[in-house]
Every structure is written in structure tokens, then in C-alpha cells.
Amino acid sequence: MFQFLNNFLHEFELPLQNPVLVFSLILIIILLSPILLKKLNIPGIIGLIISGVIIGPNGFNILEKNSAVDLFSTIGLLYIMFIAGLELDMNEFKVNRNKSYLFGFFTFIIPLLIGFPVCYYFLDYDFNASFLTASMFSTHTLVTYPIVSKFGIAKNQAVAITVGGTILTDTAVLIILAVIIGNTQGNLTQDFWITLGISLVIFSLIMFYFIPKVSAWFFKKLESEKHSQYIFVLAVVFFAAFLAEVAGVEPIIGAFVAGLALNKLIPHSSALMNRIEFMGNSLFIPFFLISVGMIVDVSVIFSGSAAIIIAITLTIVALIGKWLAALFTQMAFKYSSIQRTLIFGLSSSHAAATLAVILVGYNAKILDENILNGTIILILITCVVASFVTEKASKKIILIQDEFNSGHISLHKKEHILMPIANLNNIDKLLDFSIFIKDKKSPNPISILSVVTNDLEAESNIIKARTKLEQFVRQASATETKVEILTTIDHNAASGISRISREIMSDIIVLGWPQKAGLLDKLIGEKVDSIISNTTKTTFICSMSQPLSLHKRIVVASPPLSEFENGFDLWLAKLSKLAQELSIPIQIYCNNTTSKAIDLFAKSNKILALITTTSFDDWSDFLVLSRNIKPNDLFVLISARKGSVSYLGFLEHIPHKMERYFDANSKIIVYPEQYCDVFVNERYEGLTAEPINKGIETVQKIGHGIGKMFSKGETE
């Protein structure tokens, strides 16, 4: 008994050594600190950092900085940078890359210009020490990035340019560090610059050329192996970090570049992205934040007036430099004060890169112990300030977005997507498509419908159908999307789908591509045609030849007068959302009138997706568009139901014609909503009968011409 008690007490000798006990303590801290501090309206990040201070070697010495803690800390830091690169809206970044460059310049040069004279004249350090310390002010670590990610504003333009600027300024500072160390050691030769340049070129070639190709091949071949995909992503991240270190820059640069390289292959609403964020936010990133606290030594405040003066000076200079950089950025781009605050909050926290600069300088005897201790206090204070500022700004931006969205596309806030299933082979791609276009604020689930023939085996068939569809509920749950299974009995599929769409008041119907019609289908009417003619909802008919994440563009053909359909706003909003999820542009072929309507919609609703329009009026030769379609394009044709204002005669039986001419491509046919019971579209108010009649006559002529062209093509 006494032996057991002694062994038990021995395990709790400080610092703790038992790895199981150490891990348990860390998990308890990760669990409790955010929950307890949330009641005090204090960001959870601060709780994790303060917990690290308390349990660290400079606190109560409960844990020591050993290899295991360092490993998890490194993983957490790399994870933050990787997620930052992964969540970056590449379309937004490309459009605003010059803004990122300018912010990167401001956040690098302003703290440097303020910090150098302060260190050189006020703190009385030599040139190398002053310049190295001043460059430390220019760095920042995205410690508070999980806050903006949690609030769902990671794609805000202010966030995008801050993330881009972070990489620019940190890379510049780390190169300065290498130069100063090389200068101190007398190694700053021509060979140094040549080696650094060549290694960075090779690193960039591997990451931006080979990694995306290998990743696309892997995701396509192992599309169903979700766990293997996650392991592959982790392998890419740490391999990229290793390559960056070999190239002569910090591993965090490699992790960020890995995020950029995989950005278009991992949609934000995908199950894989959900797993990546879950593991990072639950374990790796909190571990890093705790380890940041463990390096803080509060006792330096009491070690003498010199240490206090240096710590206060460094902290004030660091915060002023970053605030001025955010102010100059706001003035240059005419941002709001809230966006300025958000930029300051994201860029004011100093941690990993700052510590790397100071530790290297201290070990090289360029910096003394007072700078080291002052920097550690700076890390604690800036992380606390940045956490409060970022959370406050994020909440304000959310409120503004909610107020804005309440006046735009409000009709679809409670949208309901119905996904009838006839063939289980392609349901996973249809489900992914539905998840990507779904409004996340809608409380309604995605409803998967199976229509069972009304016969003697109807009940047993319903049970079989529900059992087969259960696995897809689990697939959707991995993306935190609600899915419900509906089964109904009817004499035919079209009738069942039409009835259920009305019963659940669905806004959107997502159908699989129709199979080749048999003799019976031709005699009684094909299923898809029956569904289209018996429903008025916006309908997407989809055929995906490859995973959605592998597409490079969305190419849309929108016929004349399509802007006058009730469903115009809806299909354009959904395609824009899909493009944003996949970080790919939209190319729309239409006439000038439709182009103006698209531009107006994009501006009034602040669409983030990159949309370009190309004038196209020769609808009598519609298939000429196939010359502009590439293998990795998702081709979308906007069709119309009979009797609608944009209906073209040649669009009848168009799925079979598209199957022939766009066989290798993923393709979607959209039938916009024809009628709307909620409101009368304002676009119809100024529409007179005379131009419509003329338009219909023109369209009919075009339809006859295209019909002849198809007939000729089939004869050949």
C-alpha cells in the first residue's frame, strides 16, 4: 500500500515527467481555460498563454520545455501558417496582391524606422544590435488568426492583405537575420547570395509546380480515402517546412507556401478542410499557445530597472510601429476604422519569428540578456493586446456583414436544397456540390430524396433505400452540414420529386445527369424532362467527371434575356459561392445586356468571386464555345423552361447534345426558377410586350438554325 502511494506521489514530482500525465494536463488546460475565460469575456487565446506562464519553468515549474513540448509547439506554429495560406481567398489575393505588397512594406519599414533610432540612441546599442532588434519589431506571428477563422471572416479583404503582408515582412526580416549573422561571422560573400537565390528558386519550383500536380493526382485517385487525404496533407506541410529550412528560410514560410499550393484543392466547406481545422484548433494550435506562455519569465520585471525600461520601451515601440502601419494601410486603401483595427490586431502579436530573431542574435552574442528578457515580456503583452483587439474588431465586422446581408438576397436565407437520387454511383459528388452552394445560415438541411415505385415491395424498398443513403449523412456530417433522408412512394420518380419539392418548399433541386433514354422513356416522356416541366424551382442537372476541387474555371453560357428570369439572382449567387469555395474564376459568355445585369448584381451584393464576361451573340452557332472549354473547366449552360422569357427552342433535349459535344467535361445545366410566389421580380415591371415578341421571333429563328446544325452534325 505504502509502495503504491510512494509511486503515485513520485509521479507528481515537479516538473512532471510522465508523458501520459503531461499530455493529460495539457488537454485539461486546453479544455478548461477557454471555457472559464469566456465567462469573463476574455479571448480563449489569452487563457492558453497565461496557463503556459503559470505551468512553465518560469512559473510553478509544473512542466519543462522538453523535446515533446517543442515538437507539438512547432507543429502548432506550422499549422497556424498552413491554415492561413489554405484559407486565403486566392481570387481576392490576386486582385489585391498589390495591396498586400504595400501593407507588407508598411508593416516592415515603419517599425524598422522607428525602432532603429530608439535602440541606437535611446538604449545605446551598437549598429548590428540596434538593426537586428529593430527588424524584430517588423515581424509578427498570426497568433490571433484562429479568432478571425472562428468568426468566419478569414476571407475579408483586410485579413487577406494582412496574411499576405505577414509572409512578406517575416521573409524580409529572416533574410536580414541571415545577412547580419553572416556579416558578424564574416560569411557574407557572393557565394552566400548565389546559394540563397538558387535554393529559393528550387524551393518555389517544387512547391508551386510539382506539389499541386502530385496532390491533384492523389486526390483524384484516392477520392474516397478521406483519412489518407488528411495524412497526405500533413506530409506535404512538414515536407514543405523542411524544404524551406534547407533553402535558408524559416520553416513557417514553407508551411504557408504549402497552404497556398493546396489552396485550390481543398475547398473551405469540404470534409477535408473541416478535419484540418478541427485537429489544428483542438490540439496543435492550443499546444503552441501554451508553449509561448512557457517561455515568458515574469521575474525579469523585478530583476532591475534596466530590464523594466527595456521591456517597456520594446513593447511600446512594437505596438506603435504596427498601429502606424495599419493606419497608413487604412489611409492608402480607404478602409474603415474597424478594418484598420482588425489589421492592427492581426499584425501586432509577436511570437515565433520574433523569438527566432532574438534567440539567434542572443546566441551569436549580438544581443544581451536585457533584450532577450524584454522581448519575452513584449511577446506576452502584444499577444494579450492583439487578442482583445482582434476579437472586438471581428465581432463588429460580423455585425456589419449581418446588417448588409439582411438587405441582400434575403429571400434565400432559409433556402432548402432537395437532392433526388436515382443512381448511388455519383451521389458523393452531387452532395459535395450541394454542400458548397448551400447557404450556411439557412437552418434547413439538404434533403436527399429516394422515390420508390408504388408496388407490393414498396415498404421493403423504402428500408433498403434509407439504409444505403445513411452513409452519405455521415459524409455530410464531416462538414458540419445537416442532411436528412426522405423516402416516398409514388407511381413515378418525376411525380414524387415534384410533390416532395412542394411539400418541403424547396428552393433548389439538384439532379444527377440523365442516363440514355430507353424505348419506354421515349414513349411516355423522359424523367428529367418530366421533372423540369412539373416543377418551377431552380434546378441544377450535374455531371461531374472529376472532384470539384480539381477544376480550374467555371465557364457559363447565359442566353439572351436570361437576366429577366426570376431565378437569375439565385443561380448567379450559387455559382459565385461555388467559385469562391473552389478559389477559381467564373467566365460568362452572354450579350451586353446580360453582362450589365451580372455586373450590377456582383457590385450590389459585393460578390467576392472573380467574374469576367465575354460578349457572345452568335447563339445560332452555340457549340463554337466548345473551342474555349478546357478539360479542367466546369461548363455551365443556363437553360429555360418552355414558356419562360429566355426559352430557346434548341435547348430541348439539350443534355443528350451536351453529352456528345462536352463528353470529357464536368457540366451543369441550370433551369432557373420560372415563377415565384413570394414576390414579383422588379425586372419585369419595365418589360413591355413588343420587345419580347420581337425577341421571341428572333429566338425562334435561332432555334431553327441550331436545330438544322445539330441534324447535320448527327447525319455526319
Backbone hydrogen bonds, N-H to C=O, Kabsch-Sander energy under -0.5 kcal/mol:
donor,donor_aa,acceptor,acceptor_aa,energy
5,L,1,M,-2.3
6,N,2,F,-2.7
7,N,3,Q,-2.5
8,F,4,F,-2.4
9,L,5,L,-2.7
10,H,6,N,-2.3
11,E,7,N,-1.4
12,F,8,F,-0.5
12,F,9,L,-1.0
13,E,10,H,-1.4
16,L,62,I,-3.0
22,V,18,N,-2.6
23,F,19,P,-2.4
24,S,20,V,-2.1
25,L,21,L,-2.3
26,I,22,V,-2.2
27,L,23,F,-2.3
28,I,24,S,-2.2
29,I,25,L,-2.2
30,I,26,I,-2.6
31,L,27,L,-2.1
32,L,28,I,-2.8
33,S,29,I,-2.2
35,I,31,L,-0.6
36,L,32,L,-2.8
37,L,33,S,-2.2
38,K,34,P,-1.6
39,K,35,I,-0.8
39,K,36,L,-0.5
40,L,37,L,-0.9
41,N,38,K,-1.4
42,I,37,L,-2.5
46,I,43,P,-0.9
47,G,43,P,-1.0
48,L,44,G,-1.8
49,I,45,I,-2.1
50,I,46,I,-2.9
51,S,47,G,-2.2
52,G,48,L,-1.8
53,V,49,I,-1.8
54,I,50,I,-2.3
55,I,51,S,-2.5
56,G,52,G,-1.4
59,G,56,G,-1.7
60,F,54,I,-3.3
61,N,56,G,-2.2
62,I,55,I,-0.6
63,L,55,I,-3.0
66,N,64,E,-1.5
70,D,66,N,-2.4
71,L,67,S,-2.2
72,F,68,A,-2.3
73,S,69,V,-2.4
74,T,70,D,-2.4
75,I,71,L,-2.3
76,G,72,F,-2.4
77,L,73,S,-2.2
78,L,74,T,-2.5
79,Y,75,I,-2.2
80,I,76,G,-2.1
81,M,77,L,-2.0
82,F,78,L,-2.5
83,I,79,Y,-2.8
84,A,80,I,-2.1
85,G,81,M,-1.9
86,L,82,F,-2.3
87,E,83,I,-2.8
88,L,84,A,-0.6
90,M,88,L,-1.0
93,F,89,D,-3.0
94,K,90,M,-2.6
95,V,91,N,-2.0
96,N,92,E,-2.1
97,R,94,K,-0.8
99,K,96,N,-0.6
100,S,96,N,-1.7
101,Y,97,R,-2.4
102,L,98,N,-2.2
103,F,99,K,-2.8
104,G,100,S,-2.9
105,F,101,Y,-2.1
106,F,102,L,-2.7
107,T,103,F,-3.2
108,F,104,G,-0.8
109,I,105,F,-3.1
110,I,106,F,-2.1
112,L,108,F,-1.0
113,L,109,I,-2.8
114,I,110,I,-2.0
115,G,111,P,-2.9
116,F,112,L,-2.3
118,V,114,I,-1.2
119,C,115,G,-2.6
120,Y,116,F,-2.8
121,Y,117,P,-2.9
122,F,117,P,-1.0
122,F,118,V,-0.9
123,L,118,V,-2.2
125,Y,119,C,-2.3
130,S,126,D,-2.7
131,F,127,F,-3.0
132,L,128,N,-2.4
133,T,129,A,-2.4
134,A,130,S,-2.6
135,S,131,F,-2.0
136,M,132,L,-1.3
137,F,133,T,-1.0
137,F,134,A,-0.5
138,S,134,A,-0.7
138,S,135,S,-0.6
139,T,135,S,-0.7
139,T,136,M,-0.8
141,T,349,S,-2.5
143,V,141,T,-2.8
145,Y,142,L,-1.2
147,I,144,T,-1.3
148,V,144,T,-1.0
149,S,145,Y,-2.2
150,K,146,P,-2.1
151,F,147,I,-1.9
152,G,149,S,-0.8
153,I,148,V,-2.3
156,N,153,I,-1.8
160,A,156,N,-2.4
161,I,157,Q,-2.4
162,T,158,A,-1.4
163,V,159,V,-2.6
164,G,160,A,-2.2
165,G,161,I,-2.5
166,T,162,T,-2.1
167,I,163,V,-1.6
168,L,164,G,-1.6
169,T,165,G,-2.8
170,D,166,T,-2.6
171,T,167,I,-2.2
172,A,168,L,-2.2
173,V,169,T,-2.5
174,L,170,D,-2.5
175,I,171,T,-2.0
176,I,172,A,-2.2
177,L,173,V,-2.5
178,A,174,L,-2.0
179,V,175,I,-2.2
180,I,176,I,-3.0
181,I,177,L,-2.6
182,G,178,A,-2.3
183,N,179,V,-2.6
184,T,180,I,-2.6
185,Q,181,I,-2.3
186,G,182,G,-0.6
187,N,182,G,-3.2
188,L,182,G,-0.9
189,T,187,N,-2.3
193,W,189,T,-1.3
194,I,190,Q,-2.2
195,T,191,D,-2.7
196,L,192,F,-2.3
197,G,193,W,-2.5
198,I,194,I,-2.5
199,S,195,T,-2.4
200,L,196,L,-2.0
201,V,197,G,-1.8
202,I,198,I,-2.3
203,F,199,S,-2.2
204,S,200,L,-2.4
205,L,201,V,-2.3
206,I,202,I,-2.3
207,M,203,F,-2.3
208,F,204,S,-2.6
209,Y,205,L,-1.4
210,F,205,L,-1.2
211,I,206,I,-2.5
213,K,209,Y,-1.0
214,V,210,F,-2.7
215,S,211,I,-2.8
216,A,212,P,-2.5
217,W,213,K,-2.1
218,F,214,V,-2.4
219,F,215,S,-2.9
220,K,216,A,-1.9
221,K,217,W,-2.3
222,L,218,F,-2.6
223,E,220,K,-0.7
225,E,222,L,-0.6
226,K,224,S,-1.5
229,Q,225,E,-1.7
230,Y,226,K,-1.5
231,I,227,H,-2.1
232,F,228,S,-2.4
233,V,229,Q,-2.2
234,L,230,Y,-2.3
235,A,231,I,-2.3
236,V,232,F,-2.2
237,V,233,V,-2.3
238,F,234,L,-2.3
239,F,235,A,-2.1
240,A,236,V,-2.5
241,A,237,V,-2.1
242,F,238,F,-2.0
243,L,239,F,-2.5
244,A,240,A,-2.3
245,E,241,A,-1.9
246,V,242,F,-2.3
247,A,243,L,-2.1
248,G,244,A,-0.7
248,G,245,E,-0.8
249,V,244,A,-2.4
253,I,250,E,-1.3
254,G,250,E,-0.9
255,A,251,P,-2.1
256,F,252,I,-2.1
257,V,253,I,-2.4
258,A,254,G,-2.1
259,G,255,A,-1.7
260,L,256,F,-2.0
261,A,257,V,-2.7
262,L,258,A,-1.9
263,N,259,G,-0.6
263,N,260,L,-0.6
265,L,262,L,-1.0
266,I,262,L,-0.9
266,I,263,N,-0.8
268,H,581,E,-0.8
270,S,267,P,-1.5
274,N,270,S,-1.9
275,R,271,A,-2.0
276,I,272,L,-2.3
277,E,273,M,-2.6
278,F,274,N,-2.3
279,M,275,R,-2.4
280,G,276,I,-2.0
281,N,277,E,-3.0
282,S,278,F,-1.9
283,L,279,M,-1.8
284,F,279,M,-1.4
285,I,280,G,-2.6
287,F,283,L,-1.9
288,F,284,F,-1.8
289,L,285,I,-2.2
290,I,286,P,-2.3
291,S,287,F,-2.1
292,V,288,F,-1.8
293,G,289,L,-1.6
294,M,290,I,-1.5
295,I,291,S,-0.7
295,I,292,V,-0.9
296,V,293,G,-1.2
298,V,296,V,-0.6
300,V,297,D,-1.4
301,I,298,V,-1.8
302,F,299,S,-1.3
303,S,300,V,-1.1
308,I,304,G,-1.5
309,I,305,S,-2.7
310,I,306,A,-2.5
311,A,307,A,-2.4
312,I,308,I,-2.6
313,T,309,I,-2.6
314,L,310,I,-2.9
315,T,311,A,-2.1
316,I,312,I,-2.5
317,V,313,T,-2.6
318,A,314,L,-2.3
319,L,315,T,-2.3
320,I,316,I,-2.7
321,G,317,V,-2.6
322,K,318,A,-1.8
323,W,319,L,-2.2
324,L,320,I,-2.6
325,A,321,G,-1.8
326,A,322,K,-2.1
327,L,323,W,-2.3
328,F,324,L,-2.8
329,T,325,A,-1.9
330,Q,326,A,-2.3
331,M,327,L,-2.4
332,A,328,F,-2.3
333,F,329,T,-2.1
334,K,330,Q,-1.1
335,Y,330,Q,-1.5
340,R,336,S,-2.0
341,T,337,S,-2.2
342,L,338,I,-2.4
343,I,339,Q,-2.5
344,F,340,R,-2.5
345,G,341,T,-2.8
346,L,342,L,-2.4
347,S,343,I,-2.0
348,S,344,F,-1.2
355,L,351,A,-3.0
356,A,352,A,-2.6
357,V,353,A,-2.3
358,I,354,T,-2.3
359,L,355,L,-2.9
360,V,356,A,-2.1
361,G,357,V,-2.2
362,Y,358,I,-2.7
363,N,359,L,-2.9
364,A,360,V,-1.7
365,K,362,Y,-1.5
366,I,361,G,-2.8
367,L,361,G,-1.4
372,L,368,D,-1.6
373,N,369,E,-2.8
374,G,370,N,-2.6
375,T,371,I,-2.3
376,I,372,L,-1.7
377,I,373,N,-1.9
378,L,374,G,-2.1
379,I,375,T,-2.4
380,L,376,I,-1.6
381,I,377,I,-2.4
382,T,378,L,-2.8
383,C,379,I,-1.9
384,V,380,L,-1.9
385,V,381,I,-2.7
386,A,382,T,-2.8
387,S,383,C,-1.8
388,F,384,V,-1.9
389,V,385,V,-2.6
390,T,386,A,-2.7
391,E,387,S,-2.1
392,K,388,F,-2.2
393,A,389,V,-2.4
394,S,390,T,-2.5
395,K,391,E,-2.0
396,K,392,K,-1.6
397,I,393,A,-2.3
398,I,394,S,-2.2
399,L,395,K,-2.0
400,I,396,K,-2.2
401,Q,397,I,-2.6
402,D,398,I,-2.5
403,E,399,L,-2.1
404,F,400,I,-2.4
405,N,401,Q,-3.1
406,S,402,D,-1.6
407,G,404,F,-1.4
408,H,405,N,-1.5
412,H,409,I,-1.4
413,K,410,S,-1.5
415,E,412,H,-1.5
417,I,445,P,-0.6
418,L,416,H,-0.5
418,L,508,I,-3.0
419,M,447,S,-3.4
421,I,449,L,-3.1
426,N,423,N,-0.6
427,I,424,L,-0.8
430,L,426,N,-1.8
431,L,427,I,-2.7
432,D,428,D,-2.1
433,F,429,K,-2.4
434,S,430,L,-2.4
435,I,431,L,-2.5
436,F,432,D,-2.4
437,I,433,F,-1.9
438,K,434,S,-1.0
440,K,438,K,-0.6
442,S,439,D,-1.6
446,I,482,K,-2.5
447,S,417,I,-2.8
447,S,445,P,-0.6
448,I,446,I,-0.7
448,I,484,E,-2.8
449,L,419,M,-1.6
449,L,447,S,-0.6
450,S,486,L,-2.2
452,V,450,S,-0.6
452,V,488,T,-3.2
454,N,490,D,-1.3
455,D,453,T,-1.5
458,A,455,D,-1.5
461,N,457,E,-2.2
462,I,458,A,-2.0
463,I,459,E,-1.8
464,K,460,S,-2.1
465,A,461,N,-2.5
466,R,462,I,-2.4
467,T,463,I,-2.0
468,K,464,K,-2.2
469,L,465,A,-1.7
470,E,466,R,-1.0
470,E,467,T,-0.5
472,F,469,L,-1.0
473,V,469,L,-0.8
473,V,470,E,-0.8
474,R,470,E,-1.4
475,Q,471,Q,-1.6
476,A,472,F,-1.9
477,S,473,V,-2.1
478,A,474,R,-1.2
479,T,476,A,-1.8
480,E,477,S,-1.5
481,T,476,A,-1.8
484,E,446,I,-2.2
486,L,448,I,-3.3
486,L,484,E,-0.5
488,T,450,S,-1.9
490,D,452,V,-2.2
496,G,492,N,-1.9
497,I,493,A,-2.8
498,S,494,A,-2.3
499,R,495,S,-2.2
500,I,496,G,-2.6
501,S,497,I,-2.4
502,R,498,S,-1.2
503,E,499,R,-2.2
504,I,500,I,-2.6
506,S,501,S,-2.1
507,D,416,H,-2.3
508,I,416,H,-1.7
509,I,538,T,-2.5
510,V,418,L,-2.7
511,L,509,I,-0.6
511,L,540,F,-3.3
513,W,542,C,-1.3
522,K,518,G,-1.9
523,L,519,L,-1.6
524,I,520,L,-2.2
525,G,521,D,-1.6
530,S,526,E,-2.2
531,I,527,K,-2.5
532,I,528,V,-2.8
533,S,529,D,-2.3
534,N,530,S,-1.5
535,T,531,I,-0.7
535,T,532,I,-0.7
538,T,507,D,-1.3
539,T,671,Y,-2.4
540,F,509,I,-3.1
541,I,539,T,-0.5
541,I,669,I,-2.8
542,C,511,L,-2.9
542,C,540,F,-0.6
543,S,667,K,-2.6
545,S,543,S,-0.6
550,L,547,P,-1.8
551,H,548,L,-1.6
552,K,632,N,-2.6
553,R,632,N,-0.8
554,I,585,P,-2.1
555,V,553,R,-0.6
555,V,634,L,-2.4
556,V,554,I,-0.5
556,V,587,Q,-3.2
557,A,636,V,-2.8
558,S,556,V,-0.6
558,S,589,Y,-2.6
562,S,559,P,-1.5
564,F,561,L,-1.8
565,E,562,S,-1.4
567,G,673,E,-1.3
568,F,565,E,-1.6
571,W,567,G,-2.4
572,L,568,F,-1.9
573,A,569,D,-2.3
574,K,570,L,-2.4
575,L,571,W,-2.3
576,S,572,L,-1.9
577,K,573,A,-2.1
578,L,574,K,-2.3
579,A,575,L,-2.4
580,Q,576,S,-2.1
581,E,577,K,-2.4
582,L,578,L,-2.2
583,S,579,A,-0.9
584,I,579,A,-2.2
586,I,610,L,-3.0
587,Q,554,I,-3.0
588,I,586,I,-0.5
588,I,612,T,-2.7
589,Y,556,V,-3.4
590,C,588,I,-0.6
590,C,614,T,-1.9
595,S,591,N,-2.2
596,K,592,N,-2.0
597,A,593,T,-1.7
598,I,594,T,-2.3
599,D,595,S,-2.4
600,L,596,K,-2.4
601,F,597,A,-2.2
602,A,598,I,-2.6
603,K,599,D,-2.3
604,S,600,L,-2.6
605,N,601,F,-1.8
606,K,603,K,-0.8
607,I,602,A,-2.3
611,I,609,A,-0.8
612,T,586,I,-2.5
614,T,588,I,-3.0
616,F,590,C,-2.3
619,W,617,D,-2.1
621,D,618,D,-1.7
622,F,619,W,-1.0
624,V,621,D,-1.9
625,L,622,F,-1.9
626,S,623,L,-1.7
627,R,624,V,-1.5
628,N,625,L,-1.8
629,I,626,S,-0.7
630,K,628,N,-0.5
633,D,630,K,-2.1
634,L,553,R,-2.6
635,F,633,D,-0.7
635,F,666,S,-2.4
636,V,555,V,-3.4
637,L,668,I,-2.7
638,I,557,A,-2.7
638,I,636,V,-0.5
639,S,637,L,-0.8
639,S,670,V,-2.9
644,S,641,R,-1.9
647,Y,644,S,-1.5
651,L,648,L,-1.7
652,E,649,G,-1.5
654,I,651,L,-1.5
656,H,653,H,-0.6
657,K,653,H,-1.0
658,M,654,I,-2.9
659,E,655,P,-2.1
660,R,656,H,-1.0
661,Y,657,K,-2.0
662,F,658,M,-2.9
665,N,662,F,-0.8
666,S,633,D,-0.7
667,K,543,S,-2.7
668,I,635,F,-2.5
669,I,541,I,-2.2
670,V,637,L,-2.8
671,Y,539,T,-2.8
671,Y,669,I,-0.5
674,Q,536,T,-1.4
681,N,679,F,-0.6
684,Y,681,N,-1.5
685,E,682,E,-1.2
686,G,682,E,-0.5
687,L,684,Y,-1.7
688,T,686,G,-0.6
692,I,688,T,-0.9
693,N,689,A,-2.6
694,K,690,E,-2.1
695,G,691,P,-2.5
696,I,692,I,-2.8
697,E,693,N,-2.3
698,T,694,K,-2.2
699,V,695,G,-2.7
700,Q,696,I,-2.6
701,K,697,E,-1.8
702,I,698,T,-2.3
703,G,699,V,-2.8
704,H,700,Q,-2.3
705,G,701,K,-2.2
706,I,702,I,-2.7
707,G,703,G,-2.4
708,K,704,H,-2.1
709,M,705,G,-1.8
710,F,706,I,-2.6
711,S,707,G,-2.3
712,K,708,K,-2.7
713,G,709,M,-2.5
714,E,710,F,-2.7
715,T,711,S,-2.1
716,E,712,K,-2.4
